Amino acid sequence: MINGQGVRALLGKRIQFYRKQRQLSQAALAEKANISITFLSKIERGIKYPTSESISGIANGLGVEVCELFQADEISVGHRNMLERFKNDVLKTVEEVYKAYGERMV
């Protein structure tokens, strides 16, 4: 079973993968996501976990859907199910933030 540390590590690796694929520096992505370079570095290394607002900003900065940041290429069915539930919880939180500010999710 994947734990919180595993989720942080997976998220960090996915963010780093997409960032490098798009040839963005940490500074460029941090600016797009409105977070510090230090915080982004810690997220990518699995040390820190971002808020739903930060996850949304990172996904937007990378041009991907939030759910893509939680997808792994080769994981067990149990891990995939847990990540799917976690993703849905994050998306609900993001939707609540948008609703609180009167904006709709696209």
PyMOL commands that set and color helices and strands:
alter all, ss='L'
color gray80, all
select helices_A, chain A and resi 4-21+26-33+37-44+52-62+66-70+77-100
alter helices_A, ss='H'
color red, helices_A
deselect
rebuild
show_as cartoon
